[in-house]
Structure formats: structure tokens, C-alpha cells
Amino acid sequence: MTRQTGLVFYKMTGSGNDFVMLDGRHVDGATLTAEWIAATCDRRLGVGSDGLVIVSPIDEERVRMEYFNSDGSFAPMCGNAALCTSRLATYLEMGSSEGITLVTGAGEVRTRCVGPGHFAELCLPKFKLPVRMPIEPEPGESSFYLGTVGVPHLVVLTKDVDEVDIEARGRALRHNPILGPNGANISFISAPVNGDGPWRIRTYEKGIEEETLACGTGTVAAAFTLKHQGLRDLPSDWVTRRGFRLSVAGMIEGQEAVESWLAGEGRLVYTGILSQ
């Protein structure tokens, strides 16, 4: 296996969804094999992350974001990776903190940094509202909705996400034939512990094949599912497994979600060098 040597990386986290970030001015994504990406993302033998992101300037207003899951597979979009990319692009002086356009596999996404800290916002392309799926529920589950926000997401309404066996149930649903040959990310959601608090969400992600600590686009899919079903208005606040907050805003026009904004963390944890 050919490995990159002496390559600077940036370890970032978006509400616990963590990434190895590379400056595309110093590495050609086409030369990175799935095997190398998986080895780099390995939590025991590599840096360790949910995915790898290559950030490359296109011009003064546009930055390209290439995202790969931890198994080395390409994915067209990742919301938390986009929040991290917005912050990193500003840090590396590829664009303005006041706003850039990310060019992703799922289309162009407007982003901007929020304040001097770690937060960012992104505006996703419009998407069709999630539709109800005829899946047999297990105890505690009530309904299922499938939609694509950059990548496919199945939103599962549950009585209490803390009681769900995310690994077992998420894996089973991720491979359910009704979701198609490529499956979907599975986001389990439940109502606030107190009436006015944030909804709770936990996600099993395909390509990572385990629970991740946050999923940005899955949270957007969940928020618009609730809005469409009359269960929670927008904007809405969400809390992840580890207590991080994400916010979703936007509107519904017909059967589409428009001007959908995701706000959350994009924090630089440390920088390092891949030495072998």
C-alpha cells in the first residue's frame, strides 16, 4: 500500500463527529486509495476518525470539499464535515469567515462562520421531504421516514433513544431491502425529556458501520420530518448522545424543504503530520 509521508493534517470535530482534514493544495485526492483512507481513519492504528475530508480552494468564493467515510468509500455530503470545512477554510485563508460556497458531491452549499469561536452555519440545497416507509416496528418504535439530504437517511421515531440498541437495530435497518442496495444512515429520535427542550437524536452511519456521536444531515432530515408531520415547528434544537447542540431552520414549500440551515460546531482539535 502506498502511503503519504510528511503530510500535515488537521483533526477536527463537529459535535463529536470527528474528521481528518487535509489541505488539497498539498495532496491530490485522486491518489488516495480507499485502503489508505481506512488506515488513516483507524482508531487503533491510524489517526482515528469518522471520515476524511480534502479541502481545496477553487477561487476567492468557492472551496471544494471531498468527503470519504472511514471505510474509504466516497460520500457526496456530510453536514458536520461541511461545518468543519467552513471553519478550516477560514483558518487556512481559503475564504472569508463571512461566507463561502462549498462545492460538494451533493451540490453547492453556502456556509459562514458564526462568531469568533468554533461555530458555523450551512445552507443545504433544497430536497424532497422524507416519506413514510412501511417497516415493521420493534417495541418503542412508532414510524419510519426516508429522505435524502445529501445522502439517504431513515428517520425512526422512538419512545426513548437511550433505550435503543443502536448497533444491532441500526445495522439491521441499514441493510433493510426496502432502503435499496446501498442502504441509508439510520437516525433514531425521541421527544424532549421536558416539553420545551431539544429533541434527542442518535445515528448509525453507513460507511462507518457504527454509531457516530453526531450526524448533521441526519439531524436536518429529522427536523423536517417533524415539521412535515406537525410534531415540531422550525427552527428546532437537537441534542446529541454526548450533549452537543445542533439547530435546524428552514421552510417547506409544497413537498420540498428550502432554505434549510444547519448550525453547529466545527472545532479544530489539533494538527499533526502523517509520517508513514
Buried (B, 14 or more C-beta within 10 A) or exposed (E): EEBBEEBEBBBBBBBBBBBBBBBBEEBEBEEBEEEBBBBBBEEEEBBBBBBBBBBBBBEEEBBBBBBBBBBBBEBEBBBBBBBBBBBBBBBBEBBEBEBBBBBBBBBEBBBBBBEEEBBBBBBBBBBEBBEEBEBEEEEBBEBBBBBBBBBBBBBBBBEEBEEBEBEEBBBEBBEBEEBEEEBBBBBBBBBBEEEEEBBBBBBBBBBBBEBBBBBBBBBBBBBBBBBBBEEBEBEBBBBBBEEBBBBBBBEBEEEEBBEBBBBBBBBBEEEEEBEE
